């Protein structure tokens, strides 16, 4: 398959996995190969997965940092995506990946040595909806309704009152510029402007 050539959110099959060790630093990553099958975009029903031509994408998700300490962010992402299995650890990557393994990835541009490649920077479970990953423990719609029923009236009572801002009136038409006095009027007043004539 051709390599992916753009950034974005993609629904993918996880095709291969393995462990990669950085020779210089000693950092350890779970290396994954993905095959895209959908891109987050606009459908007739609103935001959703749009089928796209398949492309290969690779990503390295570090579980051990260069200082030898675990990387909690990488482990959390891989665990939530169902890739890292704590009961198996590194040895789980000796086994072939299971059929039907899916993930949602966020792809970003990676420029090195003057060349730009697109790599998976973040990984989520296949049920992830792009744009909702920034808040941990987000309350469900059902819980929001419960909270509103329980405390909504109390909060509305103390919240600052909002007012609807009326649409601004269109600007008044500019007045026509004043016409200069006729030469005959000006001459008859001895050179004094018509509106300044004292009679």
C-alpha positions in Angstrom: 0.0 0.0 0.0 1.1 3.6 -0.5 2.3 5.6 2.5 -0.2 8.2 3.9 0.5 11.7 2.7 -1.5 13.9 5.0 -2.3 14.6 8.6 -5.6 13.9 10.3 -7.6 11.4 12.2 -7.9 7.8 10.8 -9.7 4.6 11.7 -7.2 1.8 11.0 -6.6 -1.9 11.1 -3.5 -2.7 13.2 -1.5 -4.9 10.8 1.9 -5.4 12.6 3.5 -4.8 15.9 6.9 -5.2 17.5 9.3 -3.7 20.0 11.9 -1.2 18.9 14.9 0.0 21.0 16.5 3.3 20.2 20.3 2.6 19.9 21.5 6.0 21.0 19.2 6.6 24.0 17.9 3.3 25.1 14.3 4.4 24.9 11.9 1.5 24.0 8.8 1.9 21.8 6.0 -0.3 20.7 6.2 0.0 16.9 3.0 -0.4 15.0 2.0 -0.6 11.3 -1.5 0.6 10.5 -3.7 0.3 7.3 -6.1 3.2 7.1 -9.8 2.5 6.2 -11.6 5.7 7.2 -10.8 9.4 7.8 -12.7 11.6 10.2 -14.7 14.1 8.1 -18.1 15.3 7.2 -20.8 12.9 6.0 -24.4 13.5 5.0 -25.4 12.9 8.6 -22.7 15.2 10.0 -19.2 14.4 11.4 -18.2 10.8 11.0 -15.9 8.3 9.4 -15.5 8.7 5.6 -14.2 5.7 3.7 -10.9 6.5 2.0 -8.3 4.7 -0.1 -6.1 2.5 2.1 -2.6 3.7 3.0 0.2 2.5 5.3 1.1 4.5 8.4 3.7 3.7 11.1 4.0 4.9 14.6 6.4 4.4 17.6 4.8 4.7 21.0 7.4 4.9 23.7 6.8 2.9 26.9 10.4 3.4 28.3 11.9 6.9 28.2 15.6 7.5 27.5 16.2 8.0 31.2 15.1 4.3 31.7 11.8 5.3 33.4 8.4 4.1 32.2 6.4 6.6 30.0 2.9 6.7 31.6 1.4 8.5 28.6 2.5 5.9 26.1 1.4 3.1 28.3 -2.0 4.6 28.9 -2.6 5.2 25.2 -1.5 1.6 24.2 -3.5 0.1 27.1 -6.7 2.0 26.2 -6.3 1.0 22.6 -6.0 -2.7 23.6 -2.4 -3.0 22.3 -0.5 -3.2 25.6 -1.5 -6.1 27.8 -0.1 -5.8 31.3 -0.4 -9.5 31.9 2.0 -10.2 29.0 4.2 -7.1 28.9 6.9 -7.1 26.3 6.5 -10.9 25.6 3.0 -10.3 24.3 4.6 -8.8 21.2 6.1 -12.3 20.3 2.6 -13.3 19.4 0.9 -12.4 16.1 -1.5 -9.6 16.3 -5.1 -10.8 16.3 -7.4 -10.5 13.3 -9.7 -7.5 13.5 -7.4 -5.4 15.7 -8.5 -1.7 15.1 -7.4 1.7 16.4 -8.1 5.3 15.9 -4.9 7.3 15.3 -4.0 11.0 15.0 -1.4 11.4 12.2 1.0 14.3 12.2 3.8 15.5 9.9 7.3 14.5 11.0 10.1 16.3 9.2 13.7 15.0 9.5 16.7 15.6 7.3 14.6 17.7 4.9 12.0 14.9 4.3 8.5 14.9 5.6 6.7 11.7 6.5 3.3 11.3 8.2 3.4 9.2 11.4 0.9 8.1 14.0 1.5 10.4 16.9 -1.5 9.3 19.2 -3.4 6.1 19.4 -6.9 5.4 20.8 -9.4 2.6 20.9 -11.5 2.0 17.8 -14.6 3.5 19.5 -12.9 6.9 20.1 -14.5 10.0 18.6 -11.9 12.5 17.4 -12.0 15.8 19.3 -13.0 14.2 22.6 -9.7 13.0 23.9 -8.6 16.1 25.8 -10.7 15.6 28.9 -10.2 12.6 31.1 -13.3 11.1 32.9 -15.7 13.1 30.7 -19.3 12.8 32.1 -21.7 11.0 29.8 -24.8 12.6 28.4 -26.9 10.7 30.9 -24.8 11.9 33.8 -25.1 15.5 32.5 -28.9 15.2 32.5 -28.8 13.9 36.1 -26.5 16.7 37.3 -28.7 19.3 35.6 -31.9 17.9 37.2 -30.2 17.8 40.6 -28.3 21.2 40.6 -29.3 23.1 37.5 -31.9 25.3 39.2 -29.5 26.3 42.0 -26.8 27.2 39.6 -29.1 29.2 37.3 -30.3 31.2 40.4 -26.8 32.4 41.2 -25.3 32.6 37.8 -25.0 36.1 36.3 -28.0 37.0 34.2 -27.3 37.1 30.5 -29.1 39.4 28.1 -29.8 39.0 24.5 -27.9 41.6 22.6 -30.2 43.3 20.0 -28.9 43.5 16.5 -27.3 46.8 15.9 -29.4 49.2 13.8 -28.0 49.8 10.4 -26.1 53.0 10.1 -28.1 56.0 9.1 -27.6 57.1 5.5 -25.1 59.8 5.3 -26.6 63.3 4.9 -26.1 64.8 1.5 -23.3 67.3 1.6 -24.4 70.9 1.9 -24.6 72.7 -1.4 -22.4 75.8 -1.6 -24.4 79.0 -2.0 -25.0 80.2 -5.5 -22.5 82.7 -6.8 -25.3 85.3 -7.1 -26.3 84.8 -3.4 -22.7 85.1 -2.4 -22.1 88.2 -4.4 -25.3 89.9 -3.1 -24.1 89.5 0.5 -20.8 91.2 -0.2 -18.8 87.9 0.1 -20.4 86.8 3.4 -21.8 83.3 3.5 -25.6 83.2 2.9 -26.3 81.7 6.3 -24.3 84.4 8.0 -26.2 87.4 6.5 -27.5 89.3 9.5 -31.0 89.9 8.1 
